[in-house]
Amino acid sequence: MSQADQIFIRMCKDILENGTSTEGEKVRPHWEDGTPAYTIKKFGVVNRYNLREEFPLITLRKTALKSATDEILWIWQQKSNNVNDLHSHIWDEWADESGSIGKAYGYQLGVKHQYKEGMMDQVDRVIYDLKNNPFSRRIMTNIYVHQDLHEMALYPCAYSMTFNVTQRPGEDRLTLNAVLNQRSQDVLAANNWNVVQYSVLVHMLAQSCNMNVGELVHVIADAHIYDRHVDIVKELITRPTYEAPKFWLNPEIKDFYQFTRNDVKAENYVTGPQVENIPIAI
């Protein structure tokens, strides 16, 4: 059993056994038929993934590595807010007639800000600091910009990354660690997807800055399982698990902006059957 499977199973059990229900409360999400989408939720879930030991793809069911990578590059590399730049249709529901999701996600990372060193967007600032000020405690991004929330089709869920570099004894190369902060997460639909995305991001930034990968710490303020997902989750976490796959990142790429979704692979990735037609609350 992979570490990612253990973490996912433990988290789901904790939510189902110790979480609180929103049933009967006034909630914003609803199902396509208009029925309120209630959840069982747990506050303040923290999961740690040692990326040096294992790449956290769960084996209970398949997580689409290339598609997850495509979305994180759409946000962090292309800094796009238009679904026409994506190879999947996961954002279509929130896009306007031109394909825009408003001033959300990639848009915020592409906004340039004035620093002592000149004008940079948040991604370029992260890369600059990792290369020039690696032990800074100020290497972070934030896309939850209150002044622009009214122009976002969806408020950011995963909204902040904080990077922290350590020097391990006996190693010449530095180690890149990161904290992902998420205000809300649909555990069944998005948990491993987000973990995989930001693990890929840490690997790419580490390789671009000549560092080793370390830990990804995932902090979720509201980790929830929707009412129509409960039975699916109960079945999913009883499935057989397999060894974690080996993650391959194209070693020839040294520039973060040169990576594509085709520069990642999961080798020996054995999984259970896919969960089809998961209902998504909107």
NUDO-480428 format. One line per field, with one value per residue (C-alpha): residue number from 0; residue in three letters; x, y, z. Coordinates in nm, 4 decimals, padded with zeros to 6 digits. Each point is the difference from the previous one (the first is absolute). Example, Ala and Ser with C-alpha at 12.3 -4.5 7.8 and 13.67 -1.06 7.14 Angstrom:
# residues 2
i = (0  1)
aa = (ALA  SER)
c1 = (01.2300  00.1370)
c2 = (-00.4500  00.3440)
c3 = (00.7800  -00.0660)
# end
This chain:
# residues 282
i = (0  1  2  3  4  5  6  7  8  9  10  11  12  13  14  15  16  17  18  19  20  21  22  23  24  25  26  27  28  29  30  31  32  33  34  35  36  37  38  39  40  41  42  43  44  45  46  47  48  49  50  51  52  53  54  55  56  57  58  59  60  61  62  63  64  65  66  67  68  69  70  71  72  73  74  75  76  77  78  79  80  81  82  83  84  85  86  87  88  89  90  91  92  93  94  95  96  97  98  99  100  101  102  103  104  105  106  107  108  109  110  111  112  113  114  115  116  117  118  119  120  121  122  123  124  125  126  127  128  129  130  131  132  133  134  135  136  137  138  139  140  141  142  143  144  145  146  147  148  149  150  151  152  153  154  155  156  157  158  159  160  161  162  163  164  165  166  167  168  169  170  171  172  173  174  175  176  177  178  179  180  181  182  183  184  185  186  187  188  189  190  191  192  193  194  195  196  197  198  199  200  201  202  203  204  205  206  207  208  209  210  211  212  213  214  215  216  217  218  219  220  221  222  223  224  225  226  227  228  229  230  231  232  233  234  235  236  237  238  239  240  241  242  243  244  245  246  247  248  249  250  251  252  253  254  255  256  257  258  259  260  261  262  263  264  265  266  267  268  269  270  271  272  273  274  275  276  277  278  279  280  281)
aa = (MET  SER  GLN  ALA  ASP  GLN  ILE  PHE  ILE  ARG  MET  CYS  LYS  ASP  ILE  LEU  GLU  ASN  GLY  THR  SER  THR  GLU  GLY  GLU  LYS  VAL  ARG  PRO  HIS  TRP  GLU  ASP  GLY  THR  PRO  ALA  TYR  THR  ILE  LYS  LYS  PHE  GLY  VAL  VAL  ASN  ARG  TYR  ASN  LEU  ARG  GLU  GLU  PHE  PRO  LEU  ILE  THR  LEU  ARG  LYS  THR  ALA  LEU  LYS  SER  ALA  THR  ASP  GLU  ILE  LEU  TRP  ILE  TRP  GLN  GLN  LYS  SER  ASN  ASN  VAL  ASN  ASP  LEU  HIS  SER  HIS  ILE  TRP  ASP  GLU  TRP  ALA  ASP  GLU  SER  GLY  SER  ILE  GLY  LYS  ALA  TYR  GLY  TYR  GLN  LEU  GLY  VAL  LYS  HIS  GLN  TYR  LYS  GLU  GLY  MET  MET  ASP  GLN  VAL  ASP  ARG  VAL  ILE  TYR  ASP  LEU  LYS  ASN  ASN  PRO  PHE  SER  ARG  ARG  ILE  MET  THR  ASN  ILE  TYR  VAL  HIS  GLN  ASP  LEU  HIS  GLU  MET  ALA  LEU  TYR  PRO  CYS  ALA  TYR  SER  MET  THR  PHE  ASN  VAL  THR  GLN  ARG  PRO  GLY  GLU  ASP  ARG  LEU  THR  LEU  ASN  ALA  VAL  LEU  ASN  GLN  ARG  SER  GLN  ASP  VAL  LEU  ALA  ALA  ASN  ASN  TRP  ASN  VAL  VAL  GLN  TYR  SER  VAL  LEU  VAL  HIS  MET  LEU  ALA  GLN  SER  CYS  ASN  MET  ASN  VAL  GLY  GLU  LEU  VAL  HIS  VAL  ILE  ALA  ASP  ALA  HIS  ILE  TYR  ASP  ARG  HIS  VAL  ASP  ILE  VAL  LYS  GLU  LEU  ILE  THR  ARG  PRO  THR  TYR  GLU  ALA  PRO  LYS  PHE  TRP  LEU  ASN  PRO  GLU  ILE  LYS  ASP  PHE  TYR  GLN  PHE  THR  ARG  ASN  ASP  VAL  LYS  ALA  GLU  ASN  TYR  VAL  THR  GLY  PRO  GLN  VAL  GLU  ASN  ILE  PRO  ILE  ALA  ILE)
c1 = (00.0000  00.1349  00.0306  -00.2505  -00.2566  00.0533  -00.0445  -00.3106  -00.1670  00.0792  -00.1349  -00.3234  -00.0626  00.0600  -00.2443  -00.2698  00.0407  00.0808  -00.1182  -00.3035  -00.2929  -00.1357  -00.3348  -00.2863  00.2283  -00.0056  00.2675  00.1158  00.0829  -00.2787  -00.0384  -00.1012  -00.3598  -00.0028  00.0182  00.2263  00.3373  00.0714  00.3320  00.1676  00.2935  00.3145  00.1727  00.3746  00.1256  00.3792  00.1697  00.3756  00.1506  00.3695  00.0679  00.3528  -00.1295  -00.3047  -00.2085  -00.3533  -00.2218  -00.2655  -00.0517  -00.3586  -00.1012  00.1901  00.0874  00.0716  00.3551  00.0286  -00.3369  00.0822  00.3350  -00.1702  -00.2210  00.2809  00.2046  -00.3063  -00.0060  00.3678  00.1805  -00.2464  -00.1632  -00.3211  -00.3597  -00.1447  -00.1219  00.0911  00.3639  -00.0765  -00.0036  -00.2842  -00.3494  00.0059  -00.0469  -00.2599  -00.2902  00.1468  00.1082  -00.1803  -00.0675  00.3611  00.1403  00.1073  -00.0415  00.0627  00.2817  00.0631  00.2850  00.2513  -00.1055  00.1175  00.3352  00.0611  -00.0528  00.3320  00.0918  00.2696  00.2880  00.3378  00.1433  -00.2524  -00.3371  -00.0804  -00.3048  -00.0367  00.1394  00.3075  00.0518  -00.0062  00.2546  00.2182  00.0061  00.0612  00.3058  00.1238  -00.1442  -00.0768  -00.0109  -00.2488  -00.3125  -00.2016  -00.0236  -00.3718  -00.2940  -00.3589  -00.2799  -00.2869  -00.0091  -00.3012  -00.0248  -00.0465  -00.2298  -00.3083  00.1569  00.0817  -00.2293  00.1091  00.1889  00.3375  -00.0055  00.3745  00.1090  00.3507  00.3379  00.2840  00.3435  00.2718  00.3530  00.2123  00.3600  00.0231  00.3215  00.2432  -00.1806  00.1302  -00.3356  -00.2683  -00.3425  -00.3245  -00.3055  -00.3421  -00.3280  -00.3217  -00.2864  -00.3521  -00.3142  -00.2354  00.0239  -00.2353  00.1993  -00.1290  00.0194  00.3069  00.2249  00.2527  -00.0307  00.1203  00.2687  00.1370  -00.0095  00.1950  00.2417  00.0766  00.0459  00.2503  00.1922  00.0102  00.1104  00.2615  00.1461  -00.0057  00.1908  00.2430  -00.1549  -00.1262  -00.3663  -00.1002  -00.3456  -00.3364  -00.2257  -00.3669  -00.2192  -00.3752  -00.2256  -00.3244  00.0534  -00.3377  -00.1770  -00.3262  -00.3164  -00.0215  00.3657  -00.0182  -00.0769  00.2565  00.2697  -00.0913  00.0464  00.3148  00.1930  -00.0643  00.1690  00.3356  00.2996  00.3272  00.3557  00.0549  00.1070  00.3347  -00.0236  00.1988  00.0639  00.1904  00.3558  00.0907  -00.2270  00.1699  -00.2292  -00.3388  -00.1628  00.1077  -00.1869  -00.3065  -00.2508  00.1986  00.3083  -00.1537  -00.0654  -00.1147  00.1867  -00.1428  -00.3225  -00.2431  -00.3444  -00.3494  -00.2833  -00.0917  -00.3002  -00.2311  -00.2539  00.0731  -00.2724  00.1566  -00.1632  -00.0171)
c2 = (00.0000  00.3423  00.2804  00.1991  -00.2806  -00.0199  00.3751  00.0078  -00.2953  00.1386  00.3441  -00.1367  -00.2215  00.2943  00.2211  -00.2688  -00.1012  00.3309  00.2702  00.2242  00.0167  00.3109  -00.1693  00.2396  00.3048  00.2750  -00.1035  00.1540  -00.3172  -00.1906  -00.2959  00.0344  -00.0802  00.2973  -00.2066  00.1482  -00.1766  -00.0775  -00.1253  -00.1804  00.2249  00.0083  00.3216  00.0423  -00.3128  -00.0099  -00.2654  -00.0355  -00.1591  -00.0872  00.0534  -00.1296  -00.3421  -00.0294  00.1803  00.0223  -00.1534  -00.2089  -00.3524  -00.0487  00.1496  00.1737  00.3676  00.1420  00.1300  00.1756  00.1743  00.1130  00.1280  00.1790  00.1939  00.1003  00.1232  00.1871  00.1872  00.0309  00.0031  00.1398  00.2131  -00.0347  00.0514  -00.1270  -00.3580  -00.0012  -00.0316  -00.3262  -00.3484  -00.1115  00.1308  00.0089  00.3790  00.0334  00.0366  00.3206  00.1612  00.2780  00.0022  00.1003  -00.2765  00.2318  -00.0865  00.3624  00.1342  -00.3391  -00.2501  00.0548  00.3608  00.0864  -00.1748  00.2003  00.3424  00.1828  00.1668  00.2476  -00.1439  00.1475  -00.2112  00.1270  -00.1027  -00.3718  -00.2216  -00.2415  -00.3054  00.1836  00.1376  -00.3522  -00.1222  00.3092  -00.0514  -00.3747  00.0734  00.3118  -00.0019  -00.3681  00.0300  00.2849  -00.0613  00.2166  -00.2231  -00.0320  00.0645  00.1049  00.0076  00.0752  00.3688  00.1588  00.2994  -00.2346  -00.2626  00.1554  -00.0559  -00.3680  -00.2737  -00.2124  00.1077  -00.1790  -00.3232  -00.0701  00.3589  00.0181  -00.1700  00.0604  -00.1317  -00.0804  -00.1143  -00.2136  -00.1192  -00.3672  -00.1128  -00.1592  00.1238  00.2663  00.0680  00.1839  -00.1542  00.1673  -00.0400  00.1600  00.0617  00.0027  00.1854  -00.0830  00.1589  -00.2765  -00.3399  -00.2583  -00.2992  -00.2598  00.2099  00.2120  -00.1158  -00.2138  00.2158  00.3057  -00.1936  -00.1333  00.3421  00.1787  -00.2905  00.0326  00.3742  -00.0541  -00.2497  00.2414  00.2986  -00.2087  -00.1241  00.3518  00.1318  -00.2939  -00.1237  -00.3290  -00.0448  -00.0260  00.0148  00.1270  00.0935  00.0310  00.2082  -00.0165  00.2287  -00.1769  -00.3576  -00.1449  -00.2970  00.0823  -00.1869  -00.1684  -00.1056  -00.1785  -00.3490  00.0430  00.0932  -00.2888  -00.2450  00.1695  -00.0188  -00.3750  -00.0818  -00.1754  00.2325  -00.0293  00.1277  00.3626  00.0621  00.1501  00.3627  00.1103  00.3643  00.0782  00.0636  00.2040  00.2892  00.2582  00.2964  -00.0084  00.1672  -00.2807  -00.2824  -00.1518  -00.2614  -00.2512  00.0443  -00.2085  -00.3735  -00.2460  -00.3258  -00.3288  00.1722  -00.2782  00.1074  -00.1149  00.0789  00.3594  00.1490  00.1037  00.2837  00.1655  00.2616  00.3465  00.2633  00.3481)
c3 = (00.0000  -00.0929  00.2539  -00.2064  00.0307  00.3764  00.0397  -00.2195  00.1753  00.3448  -00.0907  -00.1471  00.3029  00.2312  -00.1899  -00.0117  00.3650  00.1659  -00.2384  00.0349  -00.2422  -00.1700  -00.0677  00.0610  -00.0035  -00.2610  -00.2510  -00.3283  -00.2018  -00.1698  -00.2328  -00.3643  00.0938  00.2399  00.3192  00.2697  00.0121  00.3648  00.1317  00.2860  00.0790  00.2099  00.0947  -00.0259  -00.1739  -00.0409  -00.2150  -00.0550  -00.3106  -00.0154  -00.3689  00.0352  00.1021  -00.2233  -00.2577  00.1482  -00.2666  00.1727  -00.1336  00.1230  -00.3363  -00.2749  00.0170  -00.3450  00.0398  -00.3360  00.0346  00.3536  -00.1253  -00.2886  00.2408  00.2358  -00.2983  -00.1266  00.3317  00.0924  -00.3323  -00.2539  00.2712  -00.1966  00.1008  -00.3283  -00.0357  -00.3681  00.1120  00.1819  -00.1490  00.2307  00.0702  00.3802  00.0111  -00.2737  00.2431  00.1431  -00.3269  -00.1857  -00.3735  -00.0724  00.2214  00.2821  00.3697  00.0945  00.2180  00.1580  00.0346  -00.2830  -00.0464  00.3509  -00.0425  -00.3172  00.1575  00.0326  00.3283  00.0940  00.2039  00.0909  -00.2802  -00.2555  -00.1419  00.0283  00.0216  00.2919  -00.1797  -00.1239  00.3488  00.1464  -00.2542  00.0541  00.3762  -00.0214  -00.2129  00.1785  00.3537  00.0659  00.3792  -00.0061  00.2059  -00.2372  -00.3079  -00.0531  -00.2304  00.0682  -00.2557  00.2419  -00.0887  00.1679  -00.2302  -00.2975  00.1525  -00.1572  -00.3425  00.0569  -00.1281  00.2970  00.3109  00.0148  00.2014  00.0031  00.0507  00.1444  -00.0250  00.2445  -00.0925  00.2510  -00.0785  00.2302  -00.0075  00.0906  00.1684  -00.2427  -00.3118  -00.2346  -00.1613  00.1944  00.0648  -00.1086  00.2236  -00.0352  00.1808  -00.2031  00.1671  -00.1100  00.1403  -00.1174  -00.1659  -00.1478  00.1251  -00.2443  -00.3146  00.0681  00.2833  -00.1808  -00.3101  00.1944  00.1869  -00.3285  -00.1678  00.2686  00.0392  -00.3713  00.0512  00.2818  -00.2138  -00.2939  00.2073  00.1806  -00.3281  -00.1442  00.3023  00.0336  00.3252  00.1394  00.0881  00.3641  00.1585  -00.1187  00.2914  -00.0965  00.2316  -00.0634  00.2047  -00.1012  -00.1227  -00.0907  -00.1502  -00.1779  00.0939  -00.3417  00.0288  00.3346  -00.1341  -00.2793  00.2531  00.2311  -00.2882  -00.1269  00.3274  00.0355  -00.3311  -00.0355  -00.0241  -00.1883  00.0168  -00.0896  -00.3598  -00.0935  -00.1107  -00.3049  -00.0815  -00.3171  00.1292  -00.3078  00.1003  00.2215  -00.0683  00.1734  -00.2995  -00.2334  00.1753  -00.1664  00.1120  -00.2060  00.2210  00.2807  00.0249  00.2655  -00.0472  00.1301  00.1023  00.0973  00.1233  00.0754  -00.2438  -00.0655  00.1788  -00.2802  -00.0132  00.3345  00.0552  00.0419  00.2170  -00.1515)
# end
